[in-house]
Amino acid sequence: MASALPKVATKIKRVFPLFNRVLIKRDEPASQSKGGIVLPENSKGKMLRGTVVAVGPGQRNDHGHQIPMSVKPGDYVVLPDYGGVKIDVDGELYFMFREVDILAKLQLS
């Protein structure tokens, strides 16, 4: 997944998330089971994980201080079932979420 990030980052230079927004490339659903059985299109479901491609600078608090983002480009995250804004860039689909909508950050071993 990390090897695809540089190619994606060059395409995404035109999309700049603002405030506490995060641009995410969702993972593709599996087309085969672990046993090698090909899964039909209607059983794949939504993918609830993805890779952070770009982040905004962060939200400002009541005193004007910027709150730093807790995710950065390249992080692998868990997403909610619904939400996010679809963004099509050169035929590839990305999603824009608020940072607070991201459920968890995953650490791959």
matplotlib code that plots the C-alpha trace (Angstrom):
import matplotlib.pyplot as plt

x = [0.0, 2.8, 4.3, 1.2, 1.3, 3.9, 1.9, -1.3, 0.3, 1.5, -2.1, -3.6, -1.5, -4.6, -6.8, -5.9, -8.0, -9.0, -9.3, -9.7, -10.5, -8.7, -8.5, -8.6, -8.2, -10.5, -9.2, -10.7, -12.9, -11.5, -12.5, -11.5, -11.8, -8.8, -9.5, -9.5, -13.2, -14.2, -16.7, -19.8, -20.1, -23.1, -21.4, -18.3, -19.8, -18.3, -14.6, -14.2, -10.4, -8.2, -5.0, -4.7, -3.5, -3.6, -4.6, -5.6, -3.7, -6.1, -8.9, -8.4, -9.7, -11.5, -8.2, -7.0, -4.4, -4.2, -5.0, -2.6, -4.0, -3.7, -3.3, -0.8, -0.4, 0.4, -1.6, -3.9, -7.3, -10.7, -13.7, -17.4, -20.1, -21.5, -20.2, -17.4, -17.7, -16.7, -14.1, -13.2, -9.7, -8.7, -11.1, -9.9, -12.3, -11.3, -13.2, -13.0, -13.7, -13.5, -10.8, -13.3, -15.2, -12.2, -12.7, -9.2, -5.6, -4.2, -0.6, 0.4, 3.0]
y = [0.0, 2.4, 2.0, 3.4, 6.5, 8.5, 7.9, 9.0, 12.0, 13.3, 13.2, 14.7, 17.9, 19.8, 18.8, 20.6, 19.6, 22.6, 22.8, 19.3, 17.5, 14.3, 12.9, 9.1, 6.4, 3.5, 0.0, -2.2, -5.0, -8.4, -10.3, -13.7, -15.4, -16.6, -20.1, -18.8, -18.7, -15.9, -13.6, -12.3, -8.5, -8.2, -9.9, -7.6, -4.8, -1.5, -1.3, 0.4, 0.9, 3.2, 5.2, 8.9, 10.7, 14.4, 16.3, 19.8, 22.1, 21.4, 23.2, 26.3, 26.4, 29.4, 31.1, 30.9, 28.2, 25.5, 22.0, 19.6, 16.7, 13.2, 11.5, 12.1, 11.0, 7.3, 6.4, 3.4, 4.2, 2.6, 4.5, 4.7, 2.9, 6.1, 9.6, 11.3, 13.2, 11.4, 13.1, 11.8, 12.8, 11.5, 8.5, 7.5, 7.8, 9.4, 10.4, 13.5, 13.0, 15.2, 14.0, 13.4, 10.9, 8.6, 5.8, 4.5, 4.5, 1.0, 0.0, -2.7, -5.1]
z = [0.0, 0.8, -2.7, -4.3, -2.2, -4.3, -7.6, -5.8, -4.2, -7.6, -9.0, -5.9, -5.8, -7.0, -4.0, -0.7, 2.3, 4.5, 8.3, 9.8, 6.6, 5.4, 1.9, 1.9, -0.8, 0.3, -0.1, -2.8, -1.5, -1.8, -5.0, -3.6, -0.2, 1.7, 0.3, -3.3, -3.9, -6.3, -4.5, -6.4, -6.9, -4.6, -1.6, -1.5, 0.6, 1.5, 2.4, 5.8, 5.6, 3.6, 3.3, 4.2, 1.1, 2.2, 5.4, 6.1, 8.5, 11.5, 13.2, 15.4, 18.9, 20.6, 21.4, 17.8, 18.4, 15.8, 16.9, 15.2, 13.1, 14.6, 11.2, 8.4, 4.8, 4.6, 7.8, 7.5, 9.0, 9.8, 8.4, 9.3, 7.2, 5.9, 5.4, 3.5, 0.3, -3.0, -5.1, -8.6, -9.7, -13.1, -12.9, -9.4, -6.5, -3.2, -0.1, 2.1, 5.8, 8.8, 11.2, 13.9, 11.7, 11.4, 13.9, 14.4, 13.1, 12.3, 12.6, 10.1, 11.2]

ax = plt.figure().add_subplot(projection="3d")
ax.plot(x, y, z, "-o")
ax.set_aspect("equal")
plt.show()
